[in-house]
Amino acid sequence: MIALSTSWLPGELAETAPELISTGPLPKMTFGLIEDRTGPRAIKRRDVVSVRPVPEDIAQFLEVEAGTLALTMANHWDQHGQVTEYARDFMGADRELE
C-alpha cells in the first residue's frame, strides 16, 4: 500500500453520495465524487504536510511498526463557505507528493 487516507465529512453527504460511507476506494477520490454529486467545485484547499508517528490502528496497512515516522498530509477542502472535507493521509515507503 502506498498511502492510507481517512476523511471526515459532513453527515448529510451520505445521502447524496452513499459511496462515501464504504471503506473501499473511490473511482474519483473523495472530493471528485462530492463535486459530481453536489455541483460547485471546491473553492479553497489547504494542505499541511508533516512527519508523524504511524498510529497503531493503521500500521499494519502501511506494513510498518506502530510509531514509525511517516510523511503525512492533511487536506482541508472548502466548497460552500465551510469545510466540506478534512482528510489525513499517511504515506507509505517510496510515496512521493506531486
C-alpha positions in Angstrom: 0.0 0.0 0.0 1.3 3.4 -0.8 -1.0 5.6 1.3 -3.8 5.3 3.7 -6.4 8.1 3.8 -9.1 8.9 6.3 -11.7 11.6 5.6 -14.1 13.4 7.9 -17.2 14.7 6.1 -20.5 16.3 6.9 -23.1 13.6 7.6 -25.6 14.9 5.1 -23.2 13.9 2.2 -24.1 10.2 2.9 -27.5 10.8 1.4 -26.1 12.3 -1.8 -23.1 10.1 -2.1 -23.6 6.8 -0.2 -20.3 5.5 -1.6 -18.6 7.8 1.0 -19.6 5.6 3.9 -17.9 2.5 2.4 -14.3 1.5 3.1 -13.3 0.8 -0.5 -11.5 3.0 -2.9 -13.5 5.7 -4.8 -13.1 6.0 -8.6 -12.6 9.8 -8.5 -11.3 10.0 -4.9 -13.4 11.7 -2.2 -13.7 15.2 -3.5 -14.2 14.2 -7.1 -17.3 12.3 -6.0 -18.6 15.1 -3.8 -18.2 17.6 -6.7 -20.0 15.3 -9.1 -23.0 14.9 -6.7 -23.2 18.4 -5.2 -22.3 20.7 -8.0 -19.8 23.5 -7.4 -16.2 22.8 -7.3 -14.0 23.3 -4.2 -13.1 27.0 -3.9 -10.3 26.6 -1.4 -7.9 23.8 -0.4 -5.2 24.0 2.2 -2.6 21.2 2.7 -0.5 20.7 5.7 2.5 18.3 5.3 4.2 16.9 8.4 6.0 13.9 9.8 4.1 11.9 12.4 4.3 8.6 14.1 2.1 6.0 12.4 -0.9 5.1 14.8 -1.2 1.5 15.9 -4.6 1.0 14.1 -3.1 1.8 10.6 0.5 0.5 10.9 -0.5 -2.9 9.5 -1.9 -1.4 6.4 1.3 0.5 5.7 3.3 -2.6 6.7 5.4 -0.7 9.3 5.6 -0.9 13.1 3.4 1.5 15.1 5.3 4.6 16.0 7.4 4.6 12.8 7.7 8.1 11.5 5.8 8.7 8.2 5.1 11.6 5.9 1.5 12.8 6.4 -0.7 15.3 4.6 -3.9 16.9 6.0 -6.3 18.4 3.4 -9.0 21.0 4.2 -11.5 21.5 1.4 -13.9 24.4 1.3 -16.8 24.1 -1.1 -19.7 26.3 0.2 -18.1 28.6 2.7 -17.4 25.7 5.1 -15.0 22.8 5.4 -16.5 20.1 3.3 -13.8 17.5 3.9 -10.9 17.2 6.3 -8.6 14.3 5.3 -5.4 12.9 6.8 -3.1 10.7 4.6 -0.2 8.6 5.9 2.3 7.9 3.1 3.9 4.5 2.7 7.6 4.0 1.8 8.6 5.4 -1.6 5.5 7.6 -1.9 6.1 10.9 -3.5 3.9 14.0 -3.2 3.2 15.7 -6.6 
